[in-house]
Amino acid sequence: DARVTQTPRHKVTEMGQEVTMRCQPILGHNTVFWYRQTMMQGLELLAYFRNRAPLDDSGMPKDRFSAEMPDATLATLKIQPSEPRDSAVYFCASGLLGESTDTQYFGPGTRLTVL
Amino acid sequence: GDSVTQMEGPVTLSEEAFLTINCTYTATGYPSLFWYVQYPGEGLQLLLKATKADDKGSNKGFEATYRKETTSFHLEKGSVQVSDSAVYFCALSRGSTLGRLYFGRGTQLTVWP
């Protein structure tokens, strides 16, 4: 049963520290999304990639957030420096463009707490 | 811009009760519509989808019909179970290009035995 995996599942850090979250999309998927979930804003898109190229990162604070896909099996989301307002659950999702089901498959999320 | 509005929760029901969670959308063109479910501590799972007007998505006893005239995609289930307790999200994407999802705020459902 293919799944999206995310590490770490939980992260507690102090303000100002760098945070790196990793995502392994389902093998063969060519589209990867990063979403953030907070009580105040709900679920919002941060960025997404197709064939490893960024297509939309308009939801991401550019001064502190960066997203990359070093290869087809790994997506990373970095925050430097982190702030308490970044506390949220970060979800990665992947999908395959051209597949008739048009479905995004979500990982279990990384719960980030910035003190 | 594109957006989704769904009824605020929480919704509390007894087992075997009828469920409706309302969802309306604003979008240009012909979006695809989705319902996702999130169980405690887990990621979102696709529950059902519809890609064009009058399509009905269904899965695990849940149904939703894409109504273009009322821009709605209400989720229904005839008889809920305790195991249906979760947060339900309505979402849309533009067409079928596997683009970004626009989510509603989510509706917490609790079913009591």
Interface residues (C-beta under 8 A of the other chain):
Chain A: V4 T31 F33 Y35 G42 L43 E44 L45 Y48 D56 F91 A93 G95 L96 L97 E99 T101 D102 T103 Q104 Y105 F106 G107 P108 G109
Chain B: S32 Y36 G41 E42 G43 L44 Q45 L46 K49 T51 F89 S93 S96 T97 L98 G99 R100 L101 F103 G104 R105 G106
